[in-house]
Amino acid sequence: MMPRVIGGAYRLEDVVVLSPAIARGRDLQRDALVDVEIASLASRTAWSGVDRLERTAHALASEPLTPSLPRVHGLVHEESGLAFLVREAMLGGTLAERAAEAKCTEAATSALLRGLLEAVETLHALAPPVCHGSIAPELVFFRAPSELVPVLVGFDAAYDDFAPPTCLDDLRALAATIVATSLIPKALRALLDDLANGRVPTATMALERLKSIDRASSRGRRARRARFALASFALALALAIGSMALVVHGHPRASIAFSAAPAEPAADGAGCLLQSSPPGAEVYALDGRTLSDDDPPPEARLGTTPLRVSRPTGGSRVLLVMAAEHRPTVISVLSESRGSDGSAEDCSLLLPLIPR
């Protein structure tokens, strides 16, 4: 776009978003970057006229009411019927741009949902309420490239609708935006489904449910840390045991079966076949490690059961076996022993995992 000055105070320079029109500009008095939302006031109905823009600008002037809404510097009118909502510049791009590269991780999804709900709750609490009317990934910005807190903009994007937007419309659009751009954690699926189908009437109620979900998740993390602390103790104990080929710690129902021949062919003719019930459990090598995080490091993953595990030539090899909805179990694979003919004794382990 051609540079132009509005209100004698702001110079428009570049287009950031085409629809709705958002331009990058500069505050000439402060010599600072700003973003400018451009709206046409021609043929406006009462709900979407100047009064609505002025209420939004006034509510977001000075410090924003929540980090998920922008700070507005001013509103400029022109006789041509154009209005310019001048606000802080968003330099971290849009949610749509981020999702085009990769969907938001499950960890980031909760922060994204919380931020958008707080923005909508704040707008809906104004007197009279301001319903956004056009929540979409293109109108969710970030202040910096590394920032995770979303900022909702484009308050006047839906002015061409035949009827004013409702607050329930905002919640439905918010849920659709999250689902389209994010990996959804299992704990949030029911809440997002209820938002999308109008079963949660207010953003405040949705935030209360989200807080309950977060509290439950926090309790789950504390429980996992306690289980891993127990596994760490078992790991230390495992390193001191050397009288058996396979030792299971913290799992009283494990059955260990030694066989004269491998349960299935092995590449080197030796090793232990590790099986679990249920099958498909994740196996991690934890030699010399102390478990202090919620999850084992990805680089320690060996594979899933059934899995043939080689036996060390000396000392022991300690493994962690994990399956969804089951307790983690630590086992030790001890150094191989040789038969009278010099061949390595093979072994197999059936590991019944205990449900949580």
C-alpha positions in Angstrom: 0.0 0.0 0.0 1.1 3.6 -0.5 2.3 5.3 2.7 -0.3 7.8 4.0 -0.7 9.8 7.2 -4.0 9.6 9.2 -5.1 12.0 11.9 -1.8 13.8 11.5 -0.2 11.3 13.9 0.1 7.9 12.3 1.7 6.8 9.0 0.4 3.7 7.3 3.1 1.7 5.7 2.5 -2.1 5.0 -0.5 -4.4 4.9 -0.4 -7.1 7.6 -3.8 -8.8 6.9 -6.0 -8.2 3.9 -9.4 -9.2 5.3 -10.2 -7.6 7.6 -7.8 -4.8 6.6 -4.9 -4.5 9.1 -1.9 -2.3 8.3 1.4 -1.8 9.9 2.1 1.8 10.7 4.2 4.2 12.8 3.3 6.6 15.6 5.0 9.7 14.4 5.1 11.4 17.8 6.6 8.4 19.6 8.4 6.9 16.6 7.0 3.5 17.4 5.4 0.8 15.4 1.7 0.4 15.6 -1.0 -1.8 13.9 -4.0 -0.2 12.4 -7.4 -1.9 11.9 -9.2 -0.2 9.0 -13.0 -0.3 8.8 -15.6 1.3 6.6 -18.5 3.0 8.4 -20.7 3.4 5.3 -24.2 1.8 5.6 -23.5 0.6 9.1 -26.4 -0.6 11.3 -26.6 0.7 14.8 -24.8 -2.3 16.4 -21.7 -2.0 14.2 -21.4 1.8 13.9 -19.0 4.3 15.3 -20.4 3.8 18.8 -19.3 0.2 18.9 -15.8 1.1 17.7 -15.5 3.9 20.2 -16.6 1.6 23.1 -14.0 -1.0 22.1 -11.3 1.7 21.8 -12.2 3.2 25.1 -12.3 -0.1 26.9 -8.8 -1.1 25.6 -7.1 2.3 26.0 -4.0 2.6 28.2 -3.2 -0.8 29.8 -5.1 -3.8 28.4 -7.6 -5.4 30.7 -6.0 -8.8 30.0 -2.8 -9.8 28.3 -4.9 -11.4 25.5 -6.3 -8.1 24.3 -4.2 -5.4 22.7 -3.5 -1.9 24.0 -5.4 0.6 21.9 -3.8 4.1 21.3 -6.7 5.8 19.5 -9.5 5.9 17.0 -9.3 8.1 13.9 -12.3 9.0 11.7 -12.2 10.4 8.2 -15.0 12.2 6.3 -14.6 9.4 3.6 -16.3 7.1 6.1 -13.2 5.2 7.0 -12.3 4.5 10.7 -8.8 3.6 11.9 -8.4 1.7 15.2 -4.7 2.2 16.2 -3.3 -0.3 18.6 0.0 -1.8 19.7 2.0 -3.7 17.0 2.0 -7.5 17.0 5.4 -8.7 15.9 5.0 -12.4 16.5 2.7 -13.2 13.5 -0.7 -14.9 13.6 -2.0 -18.2 14.8 -2.8 -19.1 11.2 0.8 -18.6 10.2 2.1 -20.8 13.1 -0.4 -23.5 12.3 0.7 -23.6 8.7 4.1 -24.6 9.8 3.0 -27.0 12.6 0.0 -27.4 14.8 0.2 -26.1 18.4 1.5 -28.7 20.8 -0.8 -30.1 23.4 1.2 -28.2 26.1 0.6 -24.9 24.2 -3.1 -25.6 23.5 -4.1 -25.1 27.1 -2.4 -21.7 27.2 -4.0 -20.7 23.9 -7.5 -21.7 25.0 -7.1 -19.9 28.3 -5.9 -16.7 26.7 -8.7 -16.6 24.1 -11.3 -17.3 26.8 -10.0 -14.5 29.0 -10.1 -12.1 26.0 -13.7 -13.1 25.2 -14.7 -13.0 28.9 -13.4 -9.4 29.2 -15.2 -8.2 26.0 -18.4 -9.8 27.0 -18.2 -8.2 30.5 -18.3 -4.7 29.1 -21.5 -2.7 29.4 -23.0 -3.2 27.0 -21.1 -6.4 25.9 -18.8 -6.3 22.9 -19.2 -9.6 20.9 -16.2 -10.0 18.6 -18.1 -11.7 15.9 -15.3 -13.1 13.8 -12.8 -15.1 15.9 -10.5 -16.9 13.5 -6.8 -18.0 13.3 -6.0 -15.0 11.2 -7.1 -12.6 13.9 -5.2 -14.3 16.8 -1.8 -12.6 17.0 1.3 -12.9 19.2 3.4 -10.0 20.5 6.7 -11.8 19.7 7.8 -14.9 17.8 8.6 -16.8 21.0 5.4 -15.7 22.8 2.7 -18.2 23.7 0.0 -15.8 25.0 -2.5 -15.1 22.2 -3.8 -11.6 21.5 -7.3 -11.3 20.0 -7.7 -8.5 17.4 -10.1 -7.5 14.6 -13.0 -6.5 16.7 -14.9 -5.0 13.8 -14.3 -7.7 11.2 -17.9 -9.0 11.0 -19.6 -5.7 10.1 -21.2 -7.1 6.9 -23.3 -9.7 8.8 -27.0 -9.3 8.5 -27.4 -9.5 12.3 -25.1 -8.6 15.1 -23.0 -11.4 16.5 -23.8 -13.0 19.8 -21.6 -14.0 22.6 -22.4 -17.6 22.0 -21.2 -17.2 18.4 -17.9 -16.1 19.8 -17.5 -19.2 21.9 -18.4 -21.5 19.0 -15.8 -19.7 16.8 -13.2 -19.8 19.5 -13.6 -23.6 19.8 -13.4 -24.0 16.0 -10.2 -21.9 16.0 -8.5 -24.1 18.6 -9.5 -27.4 16.9 -8.3 -26.2 13.5 -4.8 -25.1 14.7 -3.9 -27.3 17.7 -3.2 -30.8 18.9 -6.0 -31.3 21.4 -5.2 -33.0 24.7 -7.6 -35.6 25.8 -8.6 -33.6 28.9 -9.8 -30.7 26.8 -11.8 -32.5 24.2 -15.1 -32.5 26.1 -14.9 -28.8 27.0 -14.1 -27.9 23.3 -17.0 -30.0 22.1 -19.4 -28.3 24.5 -18.2 -24.9 23.4 -18.6 -25.8 19.7 -22.1 -27.0 20.3 -23.3 -24.1 22.5 -23.5 -26.1 25.7 -21.3 -23.6 27.6 -23.2 -20.3 27.6 -20.4 -18.0 29.0 -16.7 -17.7 28.8 -16.6 -17.4 32.6 -18.1 -20.9 32.9 -15.6 -22.3 30.4 -12.7 -20.8 32.3 -14.0 -22.4 35.5 -14.1 -25.8 33.8 -10.6 -25.2 32.4 -9.3 -24.4 35.9 -10.8 -27.7 37.2 -9.1 -29.6 34.4 -5.8 -27.9 35.2 -6.1 -28.8 38.9 -6.8 -32.5 38.0 -3.8 -32.5 35.6 -1.6 -31.0 38.3 -2.7 -33.8 40.7 -1.8 -36.3 38.0 1.6 -34.8 37.5 2.3 -35.0 41.2 1.3 -38.6 41.2 3.5 -39.4 38.3 6.5 -37.7 40.0 5.8 -39.9 43.1 5.8 -43.0 40.9 9.0 -42.0 39.2 10.6 -41.3 42.5 9.8 -44.9 43.5 11.1 -46.1 40.2 14.4 -44.2 40.9 14.7 -46.0 44.2 14.1 -49.3 42.5 16.7 -48.4 39.9 19.4 -47.9 42.5 18.4 -51.2 44.1 18.6 -52.9 40.7 22.2 -51.9 40.2 23.2 -53.8 43.3 21.6 -57.1 42.3 23.6 -59.6 40.2 22.4 -63.1 40.9 19.7 -63.4 38.2 19.5 -62.8 34.5 16.3 -60.7 34.8 15.0 -58.9 38.0 11.7 -57.1 38.3 11.3 -54.3 40.9 8.1 -53.0 42.3 6.0 -55.5 40.4 5.0 -58.5 42.6 3.1 -60.4 39.9 5.8 -60.6 37.3 6.7 -64.1 36.1 10.2 -64.8 34.9 10.7 -67.8 32.6 14.2 -69.0 31.5 14.3 -71.2 28.4 17.0 -73.3 26.9 16.3 -71.8 23.5 15.2 -68.3 22.5 11.4 -67.7 22.3 12.1 -66.3 18.9 15.3 -66.1 16.7 17.7 -63.4 17.8 20.3 -61.7 15.6 23.2 -62.6 17.8 21.7 -65.8 19.2 21.6 -64.3 22.7 19.6 -61.8 24.7 16.3 -61.7 26.6 12.8 -61.5 25.0 10.8 -58.9 26.9 7.0 -59.3 26.6 4.3 -57.4 28.4 0.6 -57.7 29.1 -0.8 -55.6 27.5 1.6 -55.7 24.6 2.9 -52.6 22.9 4.4 -51.1 26.1 7.2 -48.5 25.7 10.7 -49.6 26.8 13.4 -47.1 27.9 17.0 -47.7 28.8 17.8 -45.9 32.0 21.3 -47.1 32.9 22.9 -44.6 35.2 19.9 -42.2 35.1 17.9 -40.7 37.9 14.2 -40.2 37.1 13.4 -36.6 38.0 11.0 -35.5 35.2 7.4 -36.4 34.3 8.5 -38.5 31.4 11.6 -40.4 30.4 13.9 -38.7 27.8 12.9 -39.6 24.2 16.4 -40.5 23.3 16.3 -43.4 25.8 13.5 -45.2 24.0 14.4 -48.7 22.7 11.0 -49.7 21.2 7.8 -51.4 22.2 7.1 -54.9 23.5 7.6 -57.6 22.4 11.2 -56.6 22.3 14.5 -58.6 22.3 16.9 -57.0 24.7 20.6 -57.7 24.7 22.3 -58.7 27.9 25.4 -56.7 29.0 28.8 -58.4 29.2 29.2 -57.0 32.7 27.1 -55.3 35.3 23.4 -54.7 34.6 21.2 -53.0 32.1 18.1 -51.3 33.7 14.9 -50.7 31.7 11.7 -48.8 32.4 8.5 -50.3 30.9 5.5 -48.0 30.5 2.0 -48.4 29.0 -0.9 -46.0 29.0 -3.2 -46.4 32.0 -0.7 -48.8 33.7 1.9 -48.3 36.3 5.6 -47.9 35.2 7.8 -50.9 36.0 11.6 -51.1 36.4 13.4 -54.3 35.4 17.1 -55.2 35.4 18.8 -57.2 32.7 22.0 -58.7 34.3 25.2 -59.9 32.7 24.9 -63.0 30.7 26.1 -66.4 31.9 27.6 -69.2 29.8 26.6 -72.8 29.8 29.0 -75.8 30.0 29.3 -75.7 26.2 30.2 -72.0 26.2 26.9 -70.9 24.8 25.0 -68.0 26.3 22.0 -68.8 28.3 18.9 -67.2 26.9 15.9 -65.9 28.8 12.5 -64.5 28.3 10.3 -62.3 30.5 6.5 -62.0 30.6 5.7 -58.8 32.4 2.0 -58.2 33.4 1.6 -54.5 33.9 -0.6 -53.3 36.8 -3.4 -50.9 35.8 -3.4 -47.5 37.5 
